Structures are given as C-alpha cells and as structure tokens.
Amino acid sequence: GSAEGLHHIFSAVPNVHAVSLVVSKDTKLSFAGIKKKEDGALRRLRSLHIKLPRTHPNDFVGYLFDLSDFFRDDYCKELERLEIDFQQGDLAGYAKGWLRRTLGERLHIIEH
C-alpha cells in the first residue's frame, strides 16, 4: 500500500460512507497523498476505522499527524467517527493530542 494506491482507491469511491483499514507492517499509509479536492475522494466519509499493526507503536506516530492534517480543513464534513486501534507508545501522546484537537469527540482511540 502506498499513498498513491490509497488515493486511487478513495477517488474511485468518492461517496463511500464507512472505511475500515487493516494496516500491515510494510504499508506506507499516507493520507497526505490523497488529493481530496481534485477527485472528491472521501467527501461523504462518515466513519473511518484504522487498525495499525502490533509492532513498535512509535513507528506509526507519523500517521496520526497525517490524519490530523487530512481532517484539519473540515473537508469531510460528515465525519462522525475516526477510530484508531494501535499499541500504546511513548511518542504517541503528543500526536494523539494533536489529532484530538482537530477532531474532538469524533476521535476514538483503542490502545493495547
């Protein structure tokens, strides 16, 4: 999985309401590469669930910042819930706080 691949998938289904992603260890998941305004990708998204792999959790902190940047402009106005399932890590606290400021009560984090 690459950012380009993710963009192609999401732009092919611009009216999707619910997305669930299970991320493997070698996936380069980047929401920064999704050109949402060009193709209308995820404009009707209501629910996004992301399950990160059970590896060192600090490896995925960058994804949390990417998600915050992706949702910051309120493009996905219908988003009701973003659920992230991952192993708790030392560096994740700051990234989670950043994401919480962006999404507020819509953010649900499951930590192990």
C-alpha positions in Angstrom: 0.0 0.0 0.0 1.2 3.4 -1.0 -0.2 6.9 -0.8 -0.8 6.8 -4.5 -2.7 3.5 -4.2 -4.8 4.8 -1.4 -5.6 7.9 -3.4 -6.7 5.7 -6.4 -9.0 3.6 -4.2 -10.6 6.5 -2.4 -11.1 8.6 -5.6 -12.8 5.6 -7.2 -15.5 5.6 -4.5 -15.9 9.3 -3.5 -19.3 8.7 -1.9 -18.2 5.9 0.5 -19.6 6.4 4.0 -17.5 3.9 6.0 -14.0 2.7 5.5 -12.0 0.1 7.6 -8.3 -0.3 7.0 -6.1 -3.0 8.5 -2.5 -1.8 8.0 0.3 -4.3 7.6 3.8 -3.7 8.9 5.3 -2.8 5.5 2.4 -0.5 4.4 3.3 3.2 3.7 0.0 4.6 4.7 -0.2 8.3 4.0 -3.3 10.4 3.9 -1.1 13.3 2.8 -1.0 11.9 -0.7 -4.8 11.9 -1.2 -5.9 14.8 -3.5 -9.3 15.0 -2.0 -10.4 18.3 -3.6 -9.3 17.2 -7.1 -11.2 14.0 -7.2 -13.7 14.4 -4.4 -12.1 11.5 -2.5 -13.9 10.7 0.7 -16.2 13.7 0.6 -19.0 11.7 2.2 -16.9 9.8 4.7 -18.8 9.2 8.0 -16.7 6.5 9.7 -13.1 5.6 9.4 -11.5 2.7 11.3 -7.8 2.1 11.1 -6.1 -0.9 12.8 -2.3 -0.4 13.0 0.0 -3.5 13.2 1.3 -4.7 16.6 4.8 -3.5 16.1 6.7 -0.7 17.8 4.0 1.9 18.1 6.3 4.9 17.6 6.8 3.7 14.0 3.2 4.9 13.3 3.1 8.2 15.1 3.6 10.0 11.8 0.3 8.5 10.5 -1.5 10.3 13.4 -0.1 13.6 12.3 -1.0 12.8 8.7 -4.6 12.1 9.7 -4.8 15.4 11.6 -3.5 17.3 8.6 -6.0 15.5 6.4 -9.0 16.3 8.5 -8.0 19.8 9.6 -9.7 21.7 6.8 -13.1 20.1 7.6 -13.3 18.7 4.1 -15.0 15.6 5.4 -17.9 17.5 7.0 -20.0 14.4 7.5 -17.3 12.5 9.5 -18.8 11.2 12.7 -16.1 8.8 14.0 -12.4 8.1 13.5 -11.4 5.0 15.3 -7.7 4.1 15.6 -6.6 0.8 17.1 -2.9 0.6 18.0 -0.4 -0.3 20.6 0.4 2.5 23.0 3.8 4.1 22.5 5.9 6.8 24.2 5.7 9.3 21.4 2.1 8.8 20.6 0.8 11.1 23.3 1.7 14.3 21.5 0.3 13.0 18.2 -2.9 11.9 19.8 -3.4 15.3 21.4 -2.8 17.0 18.0 -5.4 14.7 16.4 -7.9 15.2 19.3 -7.6 19.0 18.9 -8.5 18.5 15.2 -11.4 16.0 15.6 -12.6 16.4 19.2 -15.2 13.9 20.3 -15.2 12.2 16.9 -11.9 10.6 17.7 -11.9 7.2 19.4 -8.6 5.5 20.2 -8.2 1.9 21.2 -4.8 1.3 22.8 -3.3 -2.0 23.8 
